[in-house]
Amino acid sequence: MTPDLAAQMLAETILPRVTVIELSTDEIMASLSIAQSRGVRGGCVYDYMHLLAAKKGNASLIYTLNMDDFQHLHRGDDPEVQLP
């Protein structure tokens, strides 16, 4: 698949169904402190940020192929985590 075709497919099929949730600088800095206290390190920090953005967007469910990391990060009031 060419990059142009991939971009076209994303624009036509995915983007109309997606809401982008951004974390502010203050939210990121605060969450990094919390991540450290929870022992979140390395690439898991990115998963943790995805979890926080989903929570901020009031998502009830996160689909991931990376269940182990998300289950490690999950707390009771976080969105449910499932395989697609």
N, C-alpha and C positions, 0 to 999 in steps of 0.2 A: 504494500500500500504506500502510495506517495505521501509526503507530508501535506500537500495541498488537499488530497482526498481525505486524509485523516482529520485535518482542520475543518473541512466542510462537513464531515459526518458529525464531529463534535458540535459544531455550531447548529446543525439542524436537529440533532436527536438528543443531545445531553444538556446543552446550555439552557434551552427553554424550560427544563425541569429542575434546575439547580439554583439554589440560593447560596451565594458566597457569604460566609460569616467571617469577619475579620476580628482578630484580637488586637486591642490597642497596645501601645508600648507599655503602659502601666499594667495592663492585664498580663502581658508576657513576662514582665519582670517579676510580678507577684507570683505568677505560676511557676517560674523557675525556682524560687525559694521553696515553694511547696513541693515541687518535684524533688529537690535535693533532700528534703526532710523525709520523703517517701522512698528514697533510694533509687529514684528514676535516673538512669544514666544513658549516655551514648545515644543511639538511634531511637531508643524508647521515648526520649524527650519529644520527638516529632509526633509519635503516637499520642502522647499525653496532651500535646497542643491540639491535635485533632479532636480528642475527647472533650477538651475544654470548649473548643469552638462549637461542637455539637451540642454541648450542654447550654452554652450561651444562646444558641439558636432554638432552644427548646425541643431538640430532637428527642424522640422517644426510643430510637433504634439506630445503631451503627452497624453497617455491613463491613466485614473485613475478612481478608484471607489470613490475617495475622492474629488469630485468636489468643495465642499464648500471651503475647505482650499486652493486649487489651484486657484480658482477664486479670492479669497481674495488677493493672492500673485501676481497674473498676472499683468504684465505691457504691454504696447503696443507692445514692440519689443520682447516679450517672445514667445516661441512656443505656438500654439493653444492647448487648453486643452479640451479633450472630454472623455465621457464614452466609454468603450470598446463595 
